[in-house]
Amino acid sequence: MLDGTSNSVSEGDGDADTTIKVSWADWEALSSGQLDGMTAFMTGKLKVEGDMSNALQLQGVLSKLRG
């Protein structure tokens, strides 16, 4: 669970505004920059439930993690 309000990450379960579903292999490709988030979404490799605007911020988060 990534909490954008308190800037925390936990393994706990709870209500989410947005749920993103992606295979581990595709997640690794996304996080390394080999797969574009929009491409993954358009090809069905990444599925979003809930607030789409939160999901759109994922690419910015990943780019910051890559440094």
C-alpha positions in Angstrom: 0.0 0.0 0.0 1.5 3.3 -1.1 0.0 6.2 0.9 0.6 9.4 -1.0 -0.8 11.5 1.8 1.6 10.4 4.5 4.3 9.4 2.0 4.6 5.9 3.3 4.6 2.4 1.9 3.4 -0.7 3.8 2.5 -4.3 3.3 -0.7 -3.8 5.1 -4.1 -4.2 3.5 -6.7 -1.4 3.4 -9.1 0.6 1.2 -7.4 2.0 -1.8 -8.4 4.9 -4.1 -6.6 3.1 -7.0 -5.5 -0.4 -7.6 -3.0 -1.3 -10.3 -2.6 -4.8 -11.5 0.5 -5.9 -13.4 2.5 -9.1 -13.7 5.9 -9.2 -11.9 7.7 -9.4 -15.3 5.9 -6.3 -16.6 6.4 -4.5 -13.3 10.2 -5.1 -13.6 10.1 -3.8 -17.2 8.1 -0.7 -16.1 10.4 0.0 -13.2 13.5 -0.3 -15.3 12.2 1.9 -18.1 12.0 -0.9 -20.7 8.2 -0.7 -20.8 6.2 2.6 -21.0 3.3 2.8 -18.6 0.9 4.1 -21.2 1.9 1.3 -23.6 1.4 -1.3 -20.9 -2.1 0.1 -20.1 -3.1 0.3 -23.8 -2.0 -3.3 -24.5 -3.7 -4.7 -21.3 -0.5 -5.5 -19.5 -1.4 -3.0 -16.8 -5.0 -2.7 -15.4 -6.3 0.2 -13.3 -9.3 0.1 -11.0 -10.4 3.3 -9.3 -9.0 6.8 -9.7 -7.2 7.0 -13.0 -5.4 10.3 -12.1 -3.5 8.4 -9.4 -2.4 5.8 -11.9 -1.1 8.4 -14.3 1.3 9.6 -11.6 3.0 6.2 -11.5 5.3 7.1 -14.4 6.6 10.1 -12.5 7.2 8.1 -9.4 9.1 5.4 -11.4 11.3 8.0 -13.1 12.2 9.4 -9.7 13.1 5.9 -8.4 15.4 5.3 -11.4 17.2 8.5 -10.5 
